[in-house]
Amino acid sequence: MSTATIPGDEPSVRPNSQEAGAFRPYVPAGEEPPELTLGPVLIGSLLGIIFGASSLYLFLKVGMTVSASIPVAVLSITIFRGLSSAFGIRRATILENNVVQTAGSAGESIAFGVGATMPALILLGYEMEWTRVMLVAVLGGLLGILMMIPLRRVFIVRQHGVLPYPEGTACAKVLVVGEQGGSNARTVFLGFGVGFLYQLMMQAMRLWSEGWERLVTGIQGYNKAQVSLEPSPMLLGVGYIIGPRIASVMVGGGILAALFLVPMVSFFGDGVPGILPPGEKPIAVMSSGEISKYYVGRYIGAGAVAAGGILSMINALPMILASITGSLRDLRPGRAGGAGGVPRTERDLPMWIVVFGSLGLVAAIGASHLIPTDLTGRLIGGAMIVLFGFLFVTVSSRITGVVGSSSNPISGMTIATLLLTCLIFVLLGWVGPEYRLTAMSIAGVVCVASSNGGTTSQDLKTGYLVGATPWRQQVAILVGALTSAVVIGGTLLLMNWAYTTYTDKPDELPTQKAAPQELGGSIVGPDGKTYRLWPATIAKPGVPGDFLVDESGQAHYRRDPGIGGQMTKTASGGDIKKFNPPTPQIFATLVKGIMEQKLPWGLVVLGAVLAVVMQLAGVSALAFAVGVYLPLATTMPIFIGGVLRWLVDRVRRFSAEESETSPGTLMSTGLIAGGSLAGIIIALLKVFESVGKMFDFSMENAQKETIYRLPAIGAFGVLAAILLVVALAGRRPVADPPEKGEEARLGEIT
């Protein structure tokens, strides 16, 4: 493995050296330029909030996030250059810009952990109330950082030249060549503006449809196959960033599901009399979407994704074992900042802060309602968080150092946590509803901690290369994680609330009455009256959300959640698309299957076998499985983005390294951020429908069908053409980026 270097360190880097003295950072240890100042911390925290919120929206839409480190670094350089030109103040130092990207990078990793685990509570029949979401985000995020700090010398200092940290090294290069940041940032801002306006015109002004679909007809026996596409700027940008290989694998999974599995179920199921579980009506009368929901996506896709996550863990097993044994052998207490004779670039936060801070966070978790059991259950739950948390923070940090966050199997680690936790609970006889909630909460904290631990190690590698002070970086990411976690939790609740819908149709309501012991808290219904909540997991198993019942137990409304919901119309009849990310569905399926022993294991095993076959064929099982789970409409624009990148790289003759910081990649990052933030604004318009209707340019015909003024395919074609022109016409990257694969900017494909 060759060792990537940054400008200025070439003469001093010795490959495979484990001695700190063998390396000279860009800013020598003897110099002490401004670093942890108020401005960079504030700007970094703000950018972390923005990218965290947009990453969460992206995850809820397609189940993946995009690394924010390089865009934040580019924007930091540009913002401070602009402030210097406008107000005559000094430009930020490279270490201040590094503080900005350090504080700003926490948002994306926390967004993945929160978005992957907390929506599973809804699918399990629980309320996703704000204190639980906030506690998981804040405590998990801070715990991951503190647990990573003692590992800095093990992974970053002693294994410099061994662990390349591709994304951390790329970010260091961007910071060092900061004089090029202005033009790069203009490309990011251009993409942001285009993505923002496009999403508003599509979803708020409704100038064109949010989807395009066509049934395949004319072939006897080949029923209910459907080709579709969602004309989204975010999905186009994601496809360009992850590149043609992963994009092709994902759309391959989507094609298999939409054009093979669904028609096959229809072919064999149309003649089956009655209802074939787990469906709720005969297959002959089901639509393509219903077949996908009840058979293909929910269970075959879920089994494939779960198996793909486990296979990714197995692939990483040598690194996992090496990281554990290496940490136990080489772990040494960090030295306090300010210790005499310790270079500035080797000063970590004092170990007493790390130890007591970690113990305090675990104690807060055990004392809170995150673990709603007796004292024994709380102690065992706290012990699991310490054990699994440190184990997977170590694993995540090591894998990030080897292959970057692109292949870091955080979902696989969370699946392992859930499996072990649920099995322990079953062995102890703890199978009640409170223990399902406990298992999901433990997994949520571990997921956020391991995700943020990997990001922290990546940031500390960047700091090591540019000559940052470790304890100042650690303070910056603690602040960034805290602020991002609070806002990300609120954003998740906003997304669910904004897309929640109610119906009082009799066929949607249970005919039986609720028993008093089955009822939960109170809520004000759409008619202004107060009702009691009756969980759908009890009233109508298989239906998400809950029912609003009166004092006699009679149901009056069904409340369909915004995340994991099924209804596609608002109360006024407008179209609405719910968020259905795959990972929470997998987690909920595992918890219910193990704790209740009620799961259509046949379909799940079919999906698992499919993942194993793809892995044996040399294809990324996890990426393919996600394609099976997600609609073809979602994976098709991702594929188009990947094709555009392939075309640009061939025409411009970009190497894989140059392509990672090319204009097309930066433009795509802006498309994702702009489209995602516009989606959050659109969510508010869904809540305030009267305001939203003021911007609505769509019409209805006599049959009450929605008519749009522009074609969706045409609008998406214009968007793709803009990205292609920018990517082809932009300047060639000036920096000499590190060795990275085409998918290295992808947070995780789950």
N, C-alpha and C positions, 0 to 999 in steps of 0.2 A: 504494500500500500504506500503510495507516494504521499509526502507531507506537503500540504498547501501552506504557502507563506504569504504574508502581507507586505506591502512595500515598506522597506526599512528594516525588516528583520531577517532578510536572506542570509547575511554573513554569519549570523549568530545561532540560527536554528540547527540543532543536530537531531536528525531523525532517530526515534526510539530512545532518546535520552530521557531519563527520569529524574534528573537533577535540576532543581529550579535555577541554579546558577548557570546552566547551559543555555538559557534563553534570555534575550533582552527584549522587553516590550517596546512598543512604539514610543510611549512616554516613559522615560527611565524612572526607576524608583526614587532616585535622588531629587527629581523635580516634583513640585506640588502645585499644579495649576488649579484654578477653581473647578470644583466637581459637584458636590452635593449642595447646590444652592437652591433657593426657593423657586425660581423661575422654571428650571428644568423639571423639578419634581411636580410642579403644578401642571405644566404642559404635558409631561409624560403621563400623569394620572388622567388628564382629560382625554388624551389620545387613546389610552387604555380603555376608558369608558366607551368611547366611540367605536373602536374596533371590537371591543367585547360585545357590545349590544348588536353590532352588525354581524358578528360571528355567530351569536346565538340565533338570530333570525335565519341566517344561512343554514345553521345546523337543523333547525326545526323544519326548514323547507326540504333539504336534501340529505341530512344526516352527516355532514362533513363541515370542517372548518379550514381556514387558510391561515398559515403562519403570518403574524403581524410584524415581526421584528424588523425586516428590511423596509417595508413601507413606513413604519414609524420612524426609523432612522433617517430615511430620505426626507420625510416631512419635517422632522426636527431641524435638520440642517437648513432647509428652506425657510422655515418659520423664523429662525434666529437671524438668518441673512436678511430677511425682509424687515424684521424689527430693527436691525442695525442700520439698514439703508433709510428707513422711515424716521427714526428717532435719534440716530447718531450714537447709539449705545454700542458697546463692544460686542463683537461676535462671540458666540458660545465656543468654549474650548471643546476639543474632541471628547474629553471626559464628561463634560456636561451633556453633550449630545448622546453619549453612551448612557448616562443616567436617564435621559428621556426614553430611549428605546428599552431600557431595563424596566422602568416603571410601566411603560405602555404595552409590554409584551404579555403581562399577566392576564389581561382581559380575555384574550383568545383561548388560553388554556383553561381558565375557569369556566368560560362559556361552554366549552366542550363537556367538561365534567358535570356541570349543572344540567345542561340540555340532555345529556345521555341518561341521567338517572332520575331526576325529579319528576318528569312527566310520567314515569312508570307508576307513580303513586296513584295518578288518576285512573290508569288502566287496571290497577288493583282495587279500585273502589274507594280510595281515600281522598280527602281534600288536600290539594296542594296549597296549604296555607302559608302565608308569607314568612312567619317566624322560622318554620322548618327549612324553607328554601334558603333564607338568609343565613341560618346557622350552618347548613351544609356548605354553602359557598364560602363564607368567611372563615369558618374553622378549618375546613379542608384546604382552602388556599393557603392560609398561614402555616398550617401544619406541614404541608409539602415543602415550603421554603425552609422552615427550621430544620426539618429532617435532612434536607440536602446540604446544608451548610457544613456539617462535619465531613461530608464526602468530597468537598472541593479539592483538597490536597490529593486525595486518592485518584480521582478521575481526571482532573484538569492539570495539576502541577506535575505529579509523578508520572502520569501517562501522556504528557505532551509529546506529540510525535507518534503516539500509538493510537489514541482516540482522536480522529480528525475533527469531530463536531462540524459537519459541513455547513449547516445554517449559521452557527455561531461565527465561523470563520468568514462566511460571506458577509455577514453584518459588519464584522470588523473591517473588511475591505471597503465597504460602503462608507464607513465613518472616516477611514484614512484618506480616501479620495473625495472628501466632502466638498471640494471645490467644484465637483461635477454634479452636485446635488440639485442645483437649480433647474437644469433642463430635465433631469429625471423626475423631479417633483411636478413639473408642469404636465408631464404625461400622466402621472397619477391623478392630478386634479382634473385633467380633461376627461379621463375615464370616470371619475367620480361624478362630474356634471352630466355626462351623457347617460350613465346608468341611472342617476337620480331622476332626470327629466323623463327618460324612457319609461321607467317604472310608474311614475306619476301619470303619464299619458295613458298607459295601459290599464292601470288598476283604479286610479282616482277619476280621470277624465273618461275612461272606458272608450277610447277611440278605436281600439281593436280588442279582440278576444284574448283572454288569458290562456287559451289552449286551442289546439287544432287537432282533430281526430277524424279518421276515416275507417269504416269497417271494410274488411276484405270480403268481397262477395263474388258469386259466380262459380265457386268451386264446390262441388257436391261433397258433403261430409266434412267440409272445413268451415265450421261455424264459429262465430264470435271472435275471430282474430281481428285485432284492431291496431292500426298504426296511428301514433299520436306524437305531438310535440308541444312543449310549453315554451313560448317565445320569451325567455327570461334573460336579462343581461347578466344576472348572477351566475346562472348555469353556463352560459357561454364563456364567462370569465374563468370559472372553475375548470372547464374543459381545456382552455388554453394553458392554464397554469400546470395542471397535472400531466399534460402532454398526450400524444396520440396512443401510447401503449396502454396506459391505465384507462383512458377514455374508451378505447376499443373494447377492453375487457368488460367494462361496466355496461356498455350498450349491448355487448354480446349476451350478458345476463338478462337484460331487458327484452331483447329479441326472443330469447328462449322462453321467457315467461309469457309474453304477449302473443307470439306467433307459433308457439309449440305447446306449452303446458296448458294454457287456457283452452285452445281448441281441442286438445286431447281430452281434457276433463269433459268438455261439451260433447265430444264424439261418443265417449263411453257412458256418460251420465245422462244424456237426453232420454234414453230409453229406460232408465231406472225408475220404477214406480215409487212414489212417496218422496220423503226427504232423506238425503244421505248426509248424516252428521259429518262434520260440524256445521253444515249449512242449515238454514232455517226455512228453506222452501225448495221445491223441486228444481233440479239443475236446468231442466228444459225451459223454465220461465225466468231463469237468471240472466242478467246482462253480463257483458265481459268484465265489467268492474266488480260485480258481485262475485263472480267465480274467482277472480283474482283475490278478493278480500277474504272469502271464506275458506279457500283451499290453497291457492298458490302463494300469495304474499304472506298471509298471517302465519302459516305453519310451515310450508315447504321453504319459503324464503327465510323464515325465522330459524329453522333448523340449519339451513345453509350458512347464515351469518354467524350463528353460535359456533358451528363447527369451524368456520373460517377463522374466527377469533382464537379458538383453541389451537388450531394448526399454526397460526402465527406465533403463538406462545411456544409451541413445540419447536418451531424453526429457530426461535431465539433462545432455546434452552441452554446451549453452550455458553452464550453470553450471560444468561441469567446466573448459571452456576459459577462462572468466572467472576462475575460482579460480587456475588455473595461471599465467596471464599476470599477474593481480593480485599473486600472491605473489612472482613473480620481480621485479616492478617495485617493490613496496612493502616487501619483506622487509627488516627492519632487525634487528641484533642486540639482544636484550633486555638491559636494564641490570641490573646486579647489585643485589640488595637491600642497602640501607645506603649507596648512593652518595649523596654530598652533593647536596641540592637536589631529589632525585627524590621525588615524593609517595609515601606508603605504598601507595596503591592502584595504583601503576605499577611496583612492584618485582617482577620475575620472578626465577626461579632464575638464577644466573650462566650466561652462555653457555658457559663452559668446561665446566660440569657437563653441559649439554645435549649438546655436541659429543662430549666424551670418553665420556660415558655411552652415547650412541647407538653410537659406534664400538666401545666395549667390548661392548655387547650383540650387535652384528653379529659381532664376533670370536668371542664365546662360541658363537654359533650355528654359525659356520663350523668351529670347533674341536670341536664336539660331534658326536654320532652322528646329529644331525638331518639332516645332509647326508652320507650314507654313500658318498662317492666319493673319487677321488684329489684331489690338491691343486688341479688345474685346475678340477675340478668344484666344489670347495668355494669357490674364489675367485669363480667365475661365479655360484654360488648365493648367496653373500653380496652380490654386486653387484646381483643381481635383487631381493633383499630390500630393499636400500637404495633402489633405483630405484622398484620397485612400492610399497614401504611408504610412502615420502614422498609419492609421487603420490596414492595413495588415501587417506592420512590427510588430505591437503589437500582432496581431493574430498569426503570424508566430512564434514569440518568445515564446509565451505562449504554443502553440501546440508542438513546439520542446521540451519544458521543460517537457511536459507530456509523449509524445510517441516517441520523437526523430524525426529525419528528414525523417524516413521511411514512416510515415503516414502524413507528413505535406503537405496539399493539395495546393501547390503553384499554380498549374494550375487552380484549382477551384477558387482561389482568382483572378487570371488573367482573367478568364472567366467572373467573376462577374464585374471586372473593365471594361472589354470590353462592356458587356451588358449595364451597367449603362451609360458609356460614349457615346455609340452609341445611346441609347434611348434619352439622353439629347440633343445630336446633332440633332436627328430627330425632337424632339419637338421644337427646335429652328429653324428648317428649314435648318440646315447645313448638306447637303447631297452630296456636290460636292466632286470631287476626293481629294482635299486637306484635307478634313475633315476625309476621310478614313485613310489617311497617319497620320493625327494628332491623331486619336483614337488609331492606332497601336503603335505610338511612346509613348503616355501616358501609354498604357498597358505595353510596354517594360520597361520603367523606373520603374513602380510600381512592375513588376514581378522581375526585378533584385534586387530592394530595399528590397522587402519582402523576397526573397530567401537569400540574404546576411545578412539581419537582423536576421533571424533564426540562421544562422551559427555563427554570432557574439555573440548571446546570449549563444550558446553552448560553444564557446571558452571562454567566460567570466566565465561560470560555471566551466570549467576545471581550469582556473586561480584561482577562488575562493577556490577550493579544495586544490590546491598545494601551495597557498599563494602568488600569483602573485600580482603585482601592477597594478590596473585597467588601469590607464592612459597610462602606458607603453604598455600594451596589445592593447589598443585602437589605439595607434600610429602604432604599428606593423601591425595590420590588415588593417589600412588605407593605409600603404605603400604596403602591399601585394595585396590589392584590386586594387590599382592604376596600379601597374606593370602587374598584371594578366589581368586586363581589356583591356589594350592596346594590349597585345599579343593575347588574346582570340578573340578580334575583327579582328585582322589581320589573325588569323587562320581560322575564319569563311569565310572571303573573299577568302583566298587561297583555301579552300575546294570547294567553289562554282566555282572559276575560273579554278581550275585543272580539274574538271569534266564537264565543259561546252563543248558542242559539236555543230558543225555547219553542216548544210546540204543544198544542192542546188537542191534536188530532186523536180521536178515540183509538185508531188502530196502532198508535204509538204508545198507548198507556196500558198498564197491566189491569186486568179485570178484577183480580183479587184485591183485598184491602191489606194495608200494612199492619203488622202487630206492633204494639207500643214499644217493645224492646228492640225493634228493628230500626227505629227512627233516630236520626241524628239531630243536628242543630237546626236553628230557625233561619229563614231567609224571606226577603220580600219578593214576591212574584211579579211578573210583568203587569198584572192588574192592580198592583199596589197593596195587595193583601199579604198577610204573613202566613207562611207555610212551614211545615217540617220537612226535612230532607230524608228521603228514603233511597239508600244506595241501590243502583241498578244491579250490582253484583248479587244482591239479595232478591230484589223484585223481579228482575228479568235478566238472568245470567247471559253473558255474551254481548250485552248492550252497554256502551260506556256511559258515564255520567250518573245522574240520579233523577229521582222524581220528586215533585213538590206535592205534598199531601196535606189534607186538612186534619182537624182533630179526630175525625172519625176513621182516618186511615185511607180515605179515598184519594187517588191520584188525580191531580188537575193539570199538571204540566210535566213534560219531560225536559230536563236540562241537558243539552248535548255540549260537551266541553270543546274548547277551541283546539286543544291538542289531543289527538286520538279520537276525535268525534267522527260521526257518520253523516250528519245532516248536511245538505248542500245548498239549502235555501235559508235566507233570513226570514224573520217574522213577516216582513213586507213582501216577500217573494223574490228578493234579489239573490243573485248567485253568490256563493261563499265557498272558499276552499279551506278545509281544515288542515292543520299541521299533523302529519303522520310520519315522524322520523322513525327509522327502523330500530335503532338501538334500544330505546325505552320499551318498545314492544317485545324485544328479545328478553330483556331483563324481567319484565312482568310475566312473560310466558314461563321462564325458568322458575321464578318464585312460586307461581301458582301450581306448576306441574309437580315440583318437589314437595311443597308443603301440603297440597290438597290431593296429590296423586290422581289428578284428573287432567289428562292431556292427550290429545290425539297423536300418540307417539308414532303411529305409522307415517303420517305426513311429515312430522319433524325428522324422523329417520331418513325419509326420502331426500329431504333437503340436505341432511348431513352427508349422505352418500354422494350426492351431487357435488358438494364441496370437496370431498376427498378425491373424487374422480378428477376434478379440475386441477387440484393440487398435484396429483400424480402426472397429469398431462403437462405440467410445467407452467400452468396459468395461476395467477394470484387468486386463490380461492376466496379471500375476503372481498376483494374488489368485484369479482364475478357474482358472489352471493348478494352483495348490496344491489347490484344490477337486477337480480331476480326479485328482490324485495321491492325496490322502488318501481314506480310506473315507467313504462317506456317513454312517456311524455317527458319525464325528468332526465333520463339518461341520453335521449337523442340530442338535445342542445349541448350537453357535455361532450358528446362525440364530435359534434360539428366544431366546437371550440378546439378540440384536440387535432382535428384535421387542419384547421387554420394554422395551428402552430407547426404542424409537420410541413405545410406548404411554405410558410415563412422561413423556416430553418433551411429548407432545401434551396429556396431562391437566394436568400442572403448568405447561405453557407455558414450559418452560425454553428459553432460547436455546442455540445450540451452545456458546457460551462458558460459560454457567452449568452446562450438563450435564456438563462435564469435571470439575468438583469437587463434583458433587451426591452425596447419600447413596448412590444406587444405584451410582455409579462407585466410591466408596470401599468399599462393601460387596463389590463384585465383585473389587476388588483383594485384599481379605481372603480371599474364596473361593479365589482362585488360589493365594495363598501357603499357606493352610491345607491345601488339597487336595494341593498339591505336596509339602509337608513330610510329610504323612501317607503319601504315596506312597513316600518314602524309608524310612520306618519299615516299611512293608509289604514293601519289597524285602528288608529283613533277615529278616522272617518267612518269605519265600520261601526264604532260605538255610537257616534253622533251622526246617525243616518240622515237627518235633515240637512246637516252641513254637507255631507258627502253628496247628496242629490244635487246640490247647487253646481257641482263640477262635472256631473254625469252628462256626457254627450251621446250616449247610446239611446236607441229607440226600441219600441215594441211594435210588432205587426199585429194583425187581427187575431192570429193564433197565440198571442202572448209570448212569442219567441223574441229574444233579444236580437236586435239588428245593430251592427257596428259600422262606423263610417269608413274604416280602413281595414284591409285584409291583414290578419295576424302574420301570415307567412311573409308578406311583403314588408311589414315593419321589421320583422326579425332579420330579413335579408339585408335591409338597410343598416341595421345595427352591426351585423357580421361584416358588411363591406367597410364600415367605418373602422372597425378593429383591424381589418386586413390592411387598409391604407396606412393607418398609423404604424402598424408593425413593420410594413415594408419600407415606409418613407423615413422612419426614425433613424437617428444616428446610431452607429455601432457602439456597443458598450466600451467605455474607456478603461474601466477597471479590469483587472485580471482575476476573475472570480475563481473560487475553489472548485474542486472536483465535486460535482453533484449530479444526481440522476434527475430525470425529467419530472419526477413527482415529488422533489424534495421540498417544495413549498406547500404541499398539502398537509394540513394538520393531522387528519386521520380519515380514512375512508370507512366510516361506520356511522 
